[in-house]
Amino acid sequence: MPNTPNRIAAGGVVGRCLAGSLAGASIYKATGNNALIGALLGSAVALGSTFGSYYLRRFVVAKTDIFDPYIGAIEDAVVAGAGAVLIISA
């Protein structure tokens, strides 16, 4: 979207890392493990996936010449599907 800030802008990265920390800490604590380790892992995974998905999307758009919002819709569908599978399998 033209008015949406870039996902690798500082505010977006911080928000994603905080959300990853909360999710990681919650999952680790629920399984009887150290919440701090879960928070650190969750934040690291959020950081890596933020930049990885950003550059992967740019690469796919450049190589396929498919309109970026279509790639974004596919990306969203893949993430939602993966989330649903993780919830069901948990």
Secondary structure, DSSP 8 states (H G I E B T S, - for coil): -TTS--TTSHHHHHHHHHHHHHHHHHHHHHTTS-HHHHHHHHHHHHHHHHHHHHHHHHHHHHHH---HHHHHHHHHHHHHHHHHHHHHH-
